[in-house]
Amino acid sequence: MSAKIQFLKKFYAQSASPLFSDKTQADIAAFYRAMEQLQDQMVEWLAETGIQPESATVPVTDLLVESGAFEIPGMTLRYEKRRITFIPLFLYGHGVTGCVEARLYIDGKVTPLSRLFMRAGNATGWSCTRTGSLSRPERSFDENTFFELMEGLLP
């Protein structure tokens, strides 16, 4: 176990308050609901294609969450032999809450496409940035942005 993990475990064990736990539980519940709503939105956007999101529960480990781990729904979109997954990564990050990574799978190769954030700063609603970008989310995750990601599914 790294020194950082040991420090964080000890720090949160001593400084955790019921208020923090309540806020964290509320944020986890909001993340869960936001992923379900995102899946429903994808179903609407893909209505004419026949592509349906497949949901699967994904374990998420976050050192800033008192229990350390929780489960959030993830999604997979398939077309022929290609797929895009939306995998929850963490709850709390630098100025963001609820991070999901979109990844493209083609012939065994994985390409990270984008990161989506449930909340960024004071903004609510999904926003996104290209994977690897160190800047704040650049744009809202809307139908247009979604279909830009979906281009990767087409041969």
PAZAMAR-479988 format. One line per field, with one value per residue (C-alpha): residue number from 1; y, z, x. Coordinates in nm, 4 decimals. Last residue first. Layout:
BEGIN
n	[NUM/...]
py	[Y/...]
pz	[Z/...]
px	[X/...]
This chain:
BEGIN
n	[155/154/153/152/151/150/149/148/147/146/145/144/143/142/141/140/139/138/137/136/135/134/133/132/131/130/129/128/127/126/125/124/123/122/121/120/119/118/117/116/115/114/113/112/111/110/109/108/107/106/105/104/103/102/101/100/99/98/97/96/95/94/93/92/91/90/89/88/87/86/85/84/83/82/81/80/79/78/77/76/75/74/73/72/71/70/69/68/67/66/65/64/63/62/61/60/59/58/57/56/55/54/53/52/51/50/49/48/47/46/45/44/43/42/41/40/39/38/37/36/35/34/33/32/31/30/29/28/27/26/25/24/23/22/21/20/19/18/17/16/15/14/13/12/11/10/9/8/7/6/5/4/3/2/1]
py	[0.1149/0.3113/0.2819/0.5642/0.8104/0.7570/1.0064/1.2858/1.1573/1.2232/1.5707/1.6633/1.5151/1.7028/1.6755/2.0354/2.1778/2.2352/2.0408/2.1908/2.1601/1.8724/1.7111/1.3444/1.2302/1.5038/1.7123/1.6749/1.8279/1.6579/1.8697/2.1122/2.3940/2.5389/2.3686/2.0709/1.8430/1.5071/1.4999/1.3202/1.2150/1.1582/0.9158/0.6600/0.4142/0.0398/-0.2052/-0.5619/-0.5351/-0.2013/-0.0838/0.2863/0.4303/0.6946/0.7777/0.8766/1.1235/1.2199/1.5449/1.8005/2.0734/1.8518/1.5079/1.3415/1.0542/0.8385/0.6305/0.5478/0.3583/0.4619/0.1949/0.2243/-0.0909/-0.2321/-0.5775/-0.4939/-0.1916/-0.2027/0.0598/-0.0263/0.1409/0.1817/0.1762/0.2878/0.0753/0.1915/0.1900/0.3763/0.3672/0.7284/0.8499/1.0580/0.7484/0.6602/0.3057/0.2500/-0.0931/-0.1023/-0.2235/-0.3153/-0.1495/-0.2313/0.0720/-0.0097/0.0371/-0.0022/0.3123/0.5237/0.5460/0.6202/0.9676/0.8462/0.5409/0.7667/0.9927/0.6929/0.5910/0.9443/0.9358/0.6110/0.7614/1.0762/0.8639/0.6795/1.0022/1.1665/0.8673/0.8876/1.2633/1.2162/0.9497/1.1858/1.4712/1.2464/1.1138/1.4640/1.5756/1.2677/1.3769/1.2109/1.3712/1.0811/0.7955/1.0338/1.1205/0.7595/0.6303/0.9267/0.8759/0.5022/0.5657/0.8288/0.6070/0.3367/0.0000]
pz	[-4.0691/-3.8530/-3.4773/-3.4569/-3.5914/-3.2625/-3.0856/-3.3208/-3.2731/-2.8994/-2.9476/-3.1695/-2.9283/-2.6306/-2.4003/-2.3142/-2.4152/-2.3081/-1.9851/-1.7829/-1.9257/-1.8804/-2.2080/-2.2239/-2.3264/-2.5161/-2.3008/-2.1941/-2.0229/-1.8754/-1.6755/-1.3981/-1.4227/-1.1004/-1.1432/-1.3708/-1.2954/-1.4550/-1.6396/-1.9680/-2.0813/-2.4475/-2.7071/-2.5399/-2.8095/-2.7378/-2.9978/-2.9955/-3.3490/-3.2804/-2.9311/-2.8790/-2.5281/-2.3636/-2.0125/-1.7354/-1.4539/-1.1786/-1.0028/-1.1348/-0.9906/-0.9618/-0.9342/-0.7328/-0.8435/-1.0441/-1.3604/-1.4879/-1.8193/-2.1340/-2.3881/-2.7645/-2.9716/-3.3043/-3.4516/-3.6099/-3.4189/-3.0437/-2.7755/-2.4232/-2.1040/-1.7424/-1.4363/-1.1086/-0.8193/-0.5050/-0.3624/-0.1095/0.1709/0.2628/-0.0953/-0.1739/-0.2555/-0.5359/-0.6600/-0.9077/-0.9692/-1.2978/-1.3308/-1.6866/-1.9325/-2.3016/-2.5103/-2.8086/-3.1737/-3.3939/-3.5809/-3.5767/-3.1965/-3.1412/-2.9910/-2.7786/-2.6499/-2.5820/-2.3673/-2.1646/-2.1119/-2.0001/-1.7586/-1.6049/-1.5805/-1.4165/-1.1673/-1.0557/-1.0393/-0.8304/-0.5928/-0.5574/-0.4995/-0.2298/-0.0610/-0.0685/0.0747/0.3522/0.4267/0.4395/0.6760/0.8950/0.9497/0.8307/0.9819/1.1616/0.9227/0.6301/0.7283/0.8104/0.4762/0.2939/0.4609/0.3887/0.0262/-0.0085/0.1528/-0.1003/0.0000]
px	[-1.6307/-1.8772/-1.8502/-1.5948/-1.8523/-2.0426/-1.8176/-1.9267/-2.2812/-2.2608/-2.1149/-2.4102/-2.6650/-2.5210/-2.2239/-2.1542/-1.8209/-1.4637/-1.4373/-1.1537/-0.8057/-0.5650/-0.6633/-0.5687/-0.9143/-1.0958/-1.3270/-1.6863/-1.9856/-2.2909/-2.5324/-2.4509/-2.1991/-2.0580/-1.7213/-1.7768/-2.0702/-2.1583/-1.8279/-1.7632/-1.4162/-1.3459/-1.2199/-0.9911/-0.8807/-0.8745/-0.7417/-0.8767/-1.0128/-1.1855/-1.2827/-1.3644/-1.3565/-1.5786/-1.4567/-1.6969/-1.6212/-1.8673/-1.7842/-1.5363/-1.3144/-1.0065/-1.1634/-1.4395/-1.6630/-1.4249/-1.3890/-1.7403/-1.7057/-1.8932/-1.8060/-1.7941/-1.8070/-1.6989/-1.7579/-2.0960/-2.2259/-2.2183/-2.2887/-2.1739/-2.2853/-2.1741/-2.3979/-2.2367/-2.1071/-1.9264/-1.5759/-1.3610/-1.6181/-1.5374/-1.5088/-1.1991/-0.9935/-1.2344/-1.2855/-1.5669/-1.7203/-1.9133/-2.2722/-2.3606/-2.5969/-2.6228/-2.7130/-2.9360/-2.8443/-3.1537/-3.0548/-3.3719/-3.3989/-3.0276/-3.0787/-3.3690/-3.1798/-2.8808/-3.1009/-3.2192/-2.8545/-2.7684/-3.0629/-2.9343/-2.5839/-2.7255/-2.9191/-2.6026/-2.4017/-2.6783/-2.6816/-2.3015/-2.3254/-2.5931/-2.3800/-2.0830/-2.2879/-2.4186/-2.0688/-1.9276/-2.2073/-2.1588/-1.7982/-1.4803/-1.1711/-1.0056/-1.0906/-1.0482/-0.6915/-0.5967/-0.7197/-0.5648/-0.2255/-0.2217/-0.3202/-0.0471/0.2176/0.1436/0.0000]
